[in-house]
Amino acid sequence: MTVENKLSAPKRRTRAEVQKLVAEFVTSGMRRSEFCRSRGLSFGTLNRHLKKRRWKRKSRAASAAGRLVPVELAARKSPTLHEPSCGLAVVLPGGRRIEVHP
């Protein structure tokens, strides 16, 4: 009786499988090493996908912060002769101001 040893490359996980594993880890409350042992997952694989997840969230937040926002102009009062012009001030999220004086 002969035993055949079939060596093959490990099966690659699909994107959906990886996302599911990462979500399970985040909600598990387990340490990374415990989670990897319980799922037969290498520590490096979990780390790589957690880093990707953090990077995507950072880049989304950065791109969301850099988007343009709609601006509405206030209704103009009836003009009077020689009415002084007004300035403009834009207040940014960090409290910084950009002002333009007439």
Residue, then its C-alpha position, 0 to 999 in steps of 0.5 A: m500500500t502506498v501513500e501519495n503525498k500531494l503537495s499543493a500551494p495553499k488556497r488563496r482566500t477571496r476578498a470576501e473571506v478576508q473581509k469576513l475574517v477581519a470583521e470577526f477579529v475586530t468583534s472577537g475581542m481576542r488578541r491577534s495571536e489567539f485569533c490566528r491560532s483559532r482560525g488557522l491563519s498566519f499572524g502576518t496575513l491578519n496584520r497585512h489585512l488590518k493595515k490595509r483596512r486602516w490605510k483605506r479608512k485613513s485615505r477615505a477620511a483624508s479625501a472626505a476632508g478635502r472635498l468641496v462643500p456647497v456655499e449659499l449666498a445670503a439674499r442681498k439687501s436693496p443697494t444704497l448709494h456708496e454702500p461700503s463693501c464687506g469682507l469675507a471670512v472662512v473658518l476652517p475645522g481646526g479654528r484657522r481663519i482666512e479673511v479678505h478685507p475690502 
